[in-house]
Amino acid sequence: MSRKRKLTGLRKFDKKEIIRLNNISKSFPGVKALKNVSFDLKEGEVHCLCGENGAGKSTLIKILSGVYQPDESGEIIFDGKKVDMSPHLAMSIGIQTIYQEHMVFGYMNIAENIFAGMEIDKGGFVQKREMRRKTVEVLKYLKSNLNPDMLMCNLSSGEQKIVEIAKGLIFQRRVIIMDEPTASFSASEIDNLLHIIQTIKKSGIGIIYISHHLEEVFKIADRVTVLRDGQKVSTYYLEDLTREKLIKDMVGRDPSTFYKRENVPVGEVIFEARNVTGDGAKNVSFRLKRGEILGFAGMTGSGRSELMNVLFGATHLDLGEILTNDKVVKQANPWSAIRNKVCFITEDKQNTGLFLEHTIAQNTILANLVNTKKFFMKISDDYKTGDKFIKLLSTKANDSSVRVVNLSGGNQQKVVLAKWLNTNGEIFIFDEPTQGIDIGSKQDIYQIMVNLLKQGKAIIMVSSDMPEVIAMSNRVIVMKDGEVMAELSKDEVTEENILMHSIGGEKI
């Protein structure tokens, strides 16, 4: 039966090959990103690329789009001919990459963004009417309600992605690469994008799709290739693939091992909020004990992250009190919070947690500068500190002189943790600790969190990942509109209870 399915799949995809990578390798200082990876894409196909953070997915697509040059070994074949890829060549032969971060002109309209740098002109005059007509035509094809005169800054993330896809269609791209396209999308925007992908592949465009969301992969993929540690593990036709098989290939271990947490004895109260009000949080009270994880759940906009900013002194405390070890403290700013042994692993690690262009060592020692009285720091001491935490957290880097920008998302998160572990803090606030991180790296972060509990420290965890909240938390506080709707004991922590209180349940 399996052989029959595979043969059917081969007939189904006996289409013209657009692009092929043969034995591609890529190295960065201290990091081997790709090792002899081969990959191909056919016309009218959605080929999903899956793997943990650090598996090499982003590096591969940057080689495909000419941003990175591969090492001397390997070759890129386009339409049967070997090419030396560059950004200019990629554009000229019809390869478009839609990155996770939008690259748009916010105060220009949709039509102007689509044709920016490639305007239609006749006799030296830009043909705005013609550009608008083509924009209307392609948006209609995509069944989009967008108006070509709308400013890009007024569009949602999902709508901006549609504009980028429209651009690919107008300029007759052969290949569209989408890197985590649904990050920060609403459910309706995700459904809309997946529908559009099914539409545009009928025109013969080949689509390379990267996503951590496996449910998306199983909805749109024709083939799936898995990378792990910079190497290709497998390629499947979708009909030969199961969720369990995909996860096992991605992480190299059975999925039944996920989301299991070791229990740690709980001690005395170490942190307390009394009627805390500020930045949208209203009259929030709770107590946190050593050795426990207090989870915070709720829908987007429930006030969880805003509350964390108040607790850390990043935003103003209007009313209420914050206590550490039974003493009222003033969290006037983050520096005072650090001195009070509070650490904050923020949701947006790249913008608020790290200096990406700096080394691991420079990032690691940063937060603890508040606690040091030295006027001059030895660079050699910084590297010793950085190297110590690389070993302690099993960060994938040769040493702490590696720039953080060259690390995967999971390893960047470990650098954020190293920065706070170096302060010798006791209360750790984790805001979306594993967002955008693959399954294998999640396990590493979870183990680090449990190790903190074993040391008598305590954790406040904000998470939108329901299995994460349920598995990792000793108790869960559910918020809605800035208020605490419920505090659930371990036995009460279920998906149904959390959703009931976060969507519209009565306050208890």
C-alpha positions as CSV (number, residue, x, y, z in Angstrom):
1,M,0.0,0.0,0.0
2,S,2.8,2.4,0.9
3,R,4.6,1.6,-2.4
4,K,1.5,2.4,-4.3
5,R,1.0,5.7,-2.6
6,K,4.6,6.7,-3.4
7,L,4.3,5.7,-7.1
8,T,1.1,7.8,-7.3
9,G,2.9,10.7,-5.7
10,L,5.7,10.4,-8.3
11,R,3.3,10.6,-11.2
12,K,1.5,13.5,-9.5
13,F,4.8,15.5,-9.2
14,D,6.3,14.5,-12.5
15,K,6.6,18.2,-13.3
16,K,9.3,20.4,-14.5
17,E,12.0,21.0,-11.9
18,I,12.6,24.7,-11.3
19,I,15.6,24.8,-9.0
20,R,17.9,22.2,-7.3
21,L,20.6,22.5,-4.7
22,N,23.2,19.8,-4.7
23,N,25.4,19.1,-1.7
24,I,25.3,22.7,-0.3
25,S,27.4,23.6,2.7
26,K,27.7,26.9,4.6
27,S,29.9,27.9,7.5
28,F,30.0,30.9,9.8
29,P,32.6,31.8,12.4
30,G,32.1,29.1,15.0
31,V,29.0,27.6,13.4
32,K,28.6,24.9,10.7
33,A,25.1,25.9,9.4
34,L,24.7,23.5,6.5
35,K,26.4,20.2,5.7
36,N,26.0,18.8,2.1
37,V,22.3,19.6,1.8
38,S,20.4,18.8,-1.3
39,F,17.0,20.2,-2.1
40,D,14.7,20.7,-5.1
41,L,11.5,22.4,-6.1
42,K,9.1,21.7,-9.0
43,E,6.5,23.9,-10.7
44,G,3.1,24.2,-9.0
45,E,4.4,22.6,-5.8
46,V,4.4,23.6,-2.2
47,H,7.6,22.1,-0.7
48,C,7.7,22.7,3.1
49,L,11.0,23.0,4.9
50,C,10.8,21.8,8.5
51,G,13.3,21.6,11.4
52,E,14.3,22.9,14.7
53,N,15.8,26.4,15.2
54,G,19.4,26.0,14.2
55,A,18.6,23.2,11.7
56,G,19.7,25.4,8.8
57,K,16.3,26.4,7.2
58,S,16.9,30.2,7.1
59,T,20.5,29.7,5.9
60,L,19.3,27.5,3.1
61,I,16.7,30.0,1.8
62,K,19.2,32.8,2.0
63,I,21.5,30.8,-0.2
64,L,18.5,30.2,-2.6
65,S,17.9,33.9,-2.7
66,G,21.5,34.9,-3.1
67,V,22.0,36.6,0.2
68,Y,24.6,34.1,1.3
69,Q,27.1,32.4,-0.9
70,P,27.6,28.6,-0.2
71,D,31.0,27.2,0.6
72,E,33.1,25.9,-2.3
73,S,31.4,22.5,-2.4
74,G,28.0,22.1,-4.0
75,E,26.1,23.7,-6.8
76,I,22.8,25.5,-7.6
77,I,20.9,24.4,-10.7
78,F,18.1,26.7,-12.2
79,D,16.2,25.5,-15.2
80,G,18.8,22.8,-15.8
81,K,21.8,25.3,-15.7
82,K,24.3,25.9,-13.0
83,V,24.2,29.4,-11.6
84,D,26.2,31.6,-9.2
85,M,23.3,33.0,-7.2
86,S,23.2,36.6,-6.1
87,P,20.3,38.8,-5.0
88,H,20.2,40.5,-8.4
89,L,20.2,37.2,-10.3
90,A,17.6,35.7,-8.0
91,M,15.3,38.7,-8.8
92,S,16.0,38.6,-12.5
93,I,15.2,34.8,-12.8
94,G,12.1,35.1,-10.7
95,I,12.9,34.1,-7.1
96,Q,11.1,36.2,-4.4
97,T,11.6,35.7,-0.7
98,I,9.0,36.9,1.8
99,Y,10.8,37.1,5.1
100,Q,9.2,37.0,8.6
101,E,10.0,40.7,9.1
102,H,8.2,42.9,6.6
103,M,10.2,45.1,4.3
104,V,7.7,47.7,3.2
105,F,7.3,51.5,2.7
106,G,4.8,52.3,5.3
107,Y,3.6,55.6,4.0
108,M,3.3,54.5,0.4
109,N,0.1,52.8,-0.8
110,I,-0.2,49.2,-1.9
111,A,0.3,49.8,-5.7
112,E,3.3,52.0,-5.0
113,N,4.9,49.3,-2.8
114,I,4.4,46.6,-5.4
115,F,6.0,48.6,-8.1
116,A,8.7,50.4,-6.0
117,G,11.9,50.5,-8.0
118,M,10.2,48.8,-11.0
119,E,7.7,51.4,-12.0
120,I,5.9,51.2,-15.4
121,D,6.9,54.2,-17.4
122,K,6.3,55.5,-20.9
123,G,8.2,58.3,-22.4
124,G,9.8,59.1,-19.0
125,F,6.4,59.3,-17.3
126,V,5.4,56.9,-14.5
127,Q,2.1,55.2,-15.5
128,K,0.3,55.3,-12.2
129,R,-3.1,54.4,-13.7
130,E,-1.6,51.2,-15.3
131,M,0.1,50.2,-12.1
132,R,-3.1,50.6,-10.2
133,R,-5.0,48.6,-12.8
134,K,-2.6,45.7,-12.5
135,T,-2.8,45.9,-8.7
136,V,-6.6,45.7,-8.8
137,E,-6.4,42.8,-11.2
138,V,-4.0,40.7,-9.0
139,L,-5.8,41.5,-5.8
140,K,-9.1,40.4,-7.4
141,Y,-7.4,37.1,-8.5
142,L,-6.3,36.5,-4.9
143,K,-9.9,37.2,-3.8
144,S,-8.6,40.0,-1.5
145,N,-10.7,43.0,-0.4
146,L,-7.7,45.2,-0.2
147,N,-7.8,48.6,-2.1
148,P,-4.6,49.5,-4.0
149,D,-4.8,53.1,-2.5
150,M,-4.5,51.8,1.1
151,L,-1.3,52.8,3.0
152,M,0.9,49.9,4.0
153,C,1.2,51.2,7.5
154,N,-2.6,50.8,8.0
155,L,-2.5,47.1,7.0
156,S,-2.2,44.1,9.4
157,S,0.7,41.7,9.2
158,G,-1.4,39.3,7.2
159,E,-2.5,41.9,4.7
160,Q,1.1,43.0,4.1
161,K,2.0,39.4,3.3
162,I,-0.8,39.4,0.7
163,V,0.7,42.5,-0.9
164,E,4.1,40.8,-1.2
165,I,2.4,37.7,-2.8
166,A,0.6,40.0,-5.2
167,K,4.0,41.5,-6.2
168,G,5.3,38.0,-7.0
169,L,2.3,37.4,-9.3
170,I,2.5,40.7,-11.1
171,F,6.2,40.2,-11.9
172,Q,5.7,36.5,-12.8
173,R,8.0,35.0,-10.2
174,R,8.8,31.4,-10.7
175,V,9.6,30.7,-7.0
176,I,8.1,32.3,-3.9
177,I,9.9,31.5,-0.6
178,M,7.9,32.1,2.6
179,D,9.8,32.2,5.9
180,E,7.5,31.7,8.9
181,P,4.8,33.7,7.1
182,T,2.0,33.3,9.7
183,A,4.0,34.6,12.7
184,S,1.7,37.0,14.7
185,F,-1.2,36.2,12.4
186,S,-4.8,35.9,13.6
187,A,-6.6,32.6,12.9
188,S,-8.6,34.1,10.0
189,E,-5.4,35.6,8.4
190,I,-3.8,32.2,8.6
191,D,-6.7,30.5,6.8
192,N,-6.8,33.3,4.2
193,L,-3.0,32.9,3.5
194,L,-3.2,29.1,3.2
195,H,-6.1,29.5,0.7
196,I,-4.1,32.0,-1.3
197,I,-1.2,29.6,-1.5
198,Q,-3.4,26.9,-2.8
199,T,-4.6,29.4,-5.5
200,I,-1.2,30.7,-6.7
201,K,0.4,27.2,-7.0
202,K,-2.2,26.5,-9.7
203,S,-0.4,29.1,-11.8
204,G,2.8,27.0,-11.8
205,I,4.7,28.9,-9.2
206,G,6.8,26.8,-6.9
207,I,6.5,27.6,-3.2
208,I,9.0,26.9,-0.5
209,Y,7.2,27.2,2.9
210,I,8.9,27.3,6.3
211,S,6.8,27.0,9.4
212,H,7.0,25.7,13.0
213,H,3.2,25.2,12.8
214,L,2.8,21.6,11.8
215,E,-0.9,22.0,11.2
216,E,-0.2,24.4,8.4
217,V,2.3,22.0,6.9
218,F,-0.3,19.2,6.7
219,K,-2.8,21.5,5.1
220,I,-0.8,22.8,2.2
221,A,2.4,20.7,1.6
222,D,2.9,18.5,-1.4
223,R,6.4,17.5,-0.2
224,V,8.2,18.0,3.1
225,T,11.9,18.1,3.7
226,V,13.3,17.9,7.2
227,L,16.6,19.4,8.3
228,R,18.4,18.7,11.6
229,D,21.7,20.2,12.8
230,G,22.5,21.5,9.3
231,Q,21.9,18.2,7.5
232,K,19.0,16.9,5.5
233,V,17.3,14.1,7.3
234,S,14.4,13.1,5.0
235,T,12.0,14.2,2.2
236,Y,8.4,12.8,2.1
237,Y,5.4,13.1,-0.1
238,L,2.6,14.3,2.2
239,E,0.6,11.1,1.9
240,D,3.5,9.1,3.3
241,L,4.0,11.4,6.4
242,T,2.5,11.4,9.8
243,R,2.8,14.1,12.5
244,E,4.7,11.7,14.8
245,K,7.1,10.7,12.0
246,L,7.7,14.4,11.2
247,I,8.4,15.4,14.8
248,K,10.7,12.4,15.3
249,D,12.8,13.4,12.3
250,M,12.9,17.0,13.4
251,V,14.1,16.3,17.0
252,G,15.6,12.8,16.8
253,R,13.5,11.4,19.6
254,D,10.0,10.1,20.2
255,P,7.3,12.8,20.6
256,S,5.9,11.0,23.7
257,T,8.9,12.5,25.7
258,F,7.6,16.1,25.2
259,Y,6.1,18.2,27.9
260,K,7.0,16.2,30.9
261,R,8.2,18.1,33.9
262,E,10.1,16.9,37.0
263,N,8.4,17.9,40.3
264,V,10.4,20.0,42.7
265,P,9.6,20.7,46.4
266,V,7.9,24.0,46.9
267,G,9.2,26.3,49.7
268,E,8.3,29.6,51.2
269,V,6.9,32.8,49.6
270,I,9.6,34.7,47.8
271,F,7.6,37.3,45.8
272,E,4.2,38.9,46.2
273,A,2.0,41.4,44.3
274,R,-0.6,43.2,46.3
275,N,-3.4,45.0,44.4
276,V,-0.9,45.9,41.6
277,T,-2.3,48.4,39.1
278,G,-0.6,50.0,36.1
279,D,-0.1,49.8,32.4
280,G,-3.6,48.2,32.0
281,A,-3.2,45.7,34.8
282,K,-5.9,46.2,37.4
283,N,-5.8,45.2,41.1
284,V,-3.7,42.1,40.6
285,S,-2.6,40.1,43.6
286,F,-0.7,36.8,43.9
287,R,2.1,35.1,45.8
288,L,5.0,33.2,44.4
289,K,6.9,30.4,46.2
290,R,10.4,29.1,45.8
291,G,10.6,26.0,43.7
292,E,7.4,26.7,41.7
293,I,6.3,28.0,38.3
294,L,3.3,30.3,38.4
295,G,1.8,30.3,35.0
296,F,-0.1,33.3,33.5
297,A,-2.6,32.5,30.8
298,G,-5.1,34.5,28.8
299,M,-5.9,35.7,25.3
300,T,-3.8,38.3,23.4
301,G,-4.5,41.7,25.0
302,S,-5.4,40.2,28.4
303,G,-2.8,42.3,30.2
304,R,-0.3,39.6,31.1
305,S,2.8,41.1,29.5
306,E,1.8,44.6,30.7
307,L,1.6,43.3,34.2
308,M,5.1,41.8,33.8
309,N,6.5,45.2,32.7
310,V,5.1,46.7,35.9
311,L,6.5,44.0,38.1
312,F,9.9,44.6,36.6
313,G,9.8,48.3,36.8
314,A,9.8,48.8,33.0
315,T,6.4,50.7,33.3
316,H,5.0,52.7,36.2
317,L,3.3,51.1,39.2
318,D,0.2,53.3,39.8
319,L,-1.2,51.5,42.9
320,G,-0.4,48.5,45.0
321,E,2.8,47.0,46.5
322,I,5.5,44.6,45.3
323,L,7.3,42.4,47.9
324,T,10.4,40.2,47.8
325,N,11.2,38.0,50.8
326,D,8.4,39.8,52.8
327,K,9.8,43.2,52.2
328,V,8.1,46.0,50.2
329,V,10.4,47.1,47.4
330,K,10.3,49.9,44.9
331,Q,10.6,48.7,41.4
332,A,11.2,52.3,40.1
333,N,13.1,51.0,37.1
334,P,14.6,47.8,35.7
335,W,17.9,48.5,37.5
336,S,16.2,48.5,40.9
337,A,14.4,45.3,40.0
338,I,17.7,43.6,39.1
339,R,19.1,44.7,42.5
340,N,16.1,43.1,44.1
341,K,17.0,39.8,42.4
342,V,14.2,40.0,39.7
343,C,15.0,38.8,36.1
344,F,12.9,39.4,33.0
345,I,13.2,37.2,29.9
346,T,11.1,39.3,27.6
347,E,8.9,38.1,24.8
348,D,10.8,39.9,22.1
349,K,14.3,38.7,22.6
350,Q,15.8,40.2,19.5
351,N,14.7,43.8,20.2
352,T,14.6,43.9,24.0
353,G,16.7,40.9,25.2
354,L,19.8,41.0,23.1
355,F,22.3,43.1,21.2
356,L,22.5,40.9,18.1
357,E,25.6,42.4,16.6
358,H,27.6,41.9,19.8
359,T,29.2,38.8,21.0
360,I,27.8,36.2,23.4
361,A,30.2,37.4,26.0
362,Q,29.2,41.1,25.7
363,N,25.5,40.1,26.0
364,T,26.1,37.7,29.0
365,I,27.7,40.3,31.2
366,L,25.4,43.2,30.4
367,A,22.6,42.9,33.0
368,N,25.1,42.3,35.9
369,L,26.8,45.6,35.3
370,V,24.1,47.0,37.7
371,N,25.6,44.9,40.5
372,T,29.3,45.5,39.9
373,K,31.3,48.3,41.4
374,K,34.2,48.0,39.0
375,F,34.9,50.9,36.7
376,F,36.9,48.8,34.2
377,M,36.2,45.3,33.1
378,K,38.7,43.0,31.6
379,I,37.7,41.6,28.2
380,S,39.3,38.3,29.1
381,D,37.0,38.0,32.1
382,D,34.0,38.7,30.0
383,Y,35.0,35.8,27.7
384,K,35.5,33.5,30.7
385,T,32.0,34.4,31.9
386,G,30.5,33.9,28.4
387,D,32.3,30.5,27.9
388,K,31.1,29.3,31.4
389,F,27.5,29.8,30.4
390,I,27.9,28.3,26.9
391,K,29.0,25.1,28.7
392,L,26.4,25.4,31.4
393,L,23.5,25.9,29.0
394,S,24.9,23.7,26.1
395,T,24.7,26.6,23.7
396,K,25.7,25.7,20.2
397,A,28.8,27.9,19.6
398,N,32.5,27.4,19.6
399,D,33.1,30.1,22.2
400,S,31.6,33.4,23.5
401,S,33.4,35.5,20.8
402,V,30.7,34.4,18.4
403,R,28.2,37.2,17.5
404,V,24.7,36.5,18.7
405,V,23.3,37.3,15.2
406,N,24.9,34.1,13.9
407,L,23.0,31.9,16.4
408,S,19.7,30.1,16.0
409,G,16.6,31.3,17.8
410,G,16.9,28.6,20.5
411,N,20.5,29.4,21.1
412,Q,19.8,33.2,21.2
413,Q,17.3,32.4,24.0
414,K,20.0,30.6,25.9
415,V,22.2,33.8,25.7
416,V,19.3,35.8,27.1
417,L,19.1,33.2,30.0
418,A,22.9,33.4,30.5
419,K,22.6,37.2,30.8
420,W,20.1,36.8,33.7
421,L,21.7,33.8,35.3
422,N,24.9,35.9,35.6
423,T,23.1,38.3,37.9
424,N,22.4,35.6,40.5
425,G,18.7,36.5,40.5
426,E,16.1,34.6,42.4
427,I,12.8,35.5,40.7
428,F,12.6,34.8,37.0
429,I,9.9,36.2,34.8
430,F,9.6,34.3,31.5
431,D,7.3,36.0,28.9
432,E,6.6,33.5,26.1
433,P,9.8,31.5,26.9
434,T,9.6,29.2,23.8
435,Q,7.8,31.4,21.3
436,G,9.2,30.8,17.8
437,I,11.5,28.0,19.2
438,D,11.5,24.5,17.8
439,I,10.5,21.4,19.8
440,G,14.0,20.3,20.6
441,S,15.1,23.7,21.9
442,K,11.9,23.9,24.0
443,Q,13.0,20.8,25.9
444,D,16.4,22.5,26.6
445,I,14.7,25.6,27.9
446,Y,12.3,23.6,30.1
447,Q,15.2,21.7,31.7
448,I,16.9,25.0,32.4
449,M,13.8,26.3,34.1
450,V,13.5,23.1,36.2
451,N,17.2,23.4,37.2
452,L,16.4,27.0,38.5
453,L,13.6,25.6,40.7
454,K,16.0,23.0,42.1
455,Q,18.2,25.9,43.2
456,G,15.4,27.3,45.2
457,K,14.5,30.0,42.7
458,A,11.0,30.8,41.5
459,I,9.5,31.4,38.1
460,I,6.6,33.5,36.7
461,M,5.7,32.2,33.2
462,V,3.5,34.0,30.7
463,S,2.7,31.7,27.8
464,S,0.2,31.4,25.0
465,D,1.2,27.7,24.4
466,M,-1.6,25.8,26.1
467,P,0.3,22.5,26.5
468,E,3.3,24.4,27.9
469,V,1.1,26.2,30.5
470,I,-0.6,23.0,31.5
471,A,2.6,20.9,31.7
472,M,5.0,23.4,33.3
473,S,2.9,25.3,35.8
474,N,2.3,24.5,39.5
475,R,-0.6,27.0,39.4
476,V,-2.1,29.1,36.7
477,I,-3.6,32.6,36.9
478,V,-5.9,33.4,34.1
479,M,-6.3,37.1,33.0
480,K,-8.8,39.0,30.9
481,D,-8.9,42.8,30.3
482,G,-6.1,43.4,32.8
483,E,-7.8,41.6,35.6
484,V,-7.3,38.2,37.3
485,M,-10.3,36.0,36.4
486,A,-9.2,32.8,38.2
487,E,-6.3,31.2,40.0
488,L,-6.3,27.5,39.2
489,S,-4.6,24.8,41.2
490,K,-2.6,22.0,39.5
491,D,-5.6,19.7,39.5
492,E,-7.8,22.5,38.0
493,V,-5.4,23.4,35.2
494,T,-7.1,22.1,32.1
495,E,-7.5,23.5,28.6
496,E,-11.2,23.8,29.2
497,N,-10.9,25.7,32.5
498,I,-8.3,28.1,31.1
499,L,-10.3,28.9,28.0
500,M,-13.5,29.3,30.0
501,H,-12.0,32.0,32.2
502,S,-9.9,33.7,29.5
503,I,-12.7,34.0,26.9
504,G,-15.6,35.1,29.0
505,G,-15.9,33.2,32.3
506,E,-17.0,35.0,35.4
507,K,-14.3,36.3,37.8
508,I,-13.8,34.0,40.8
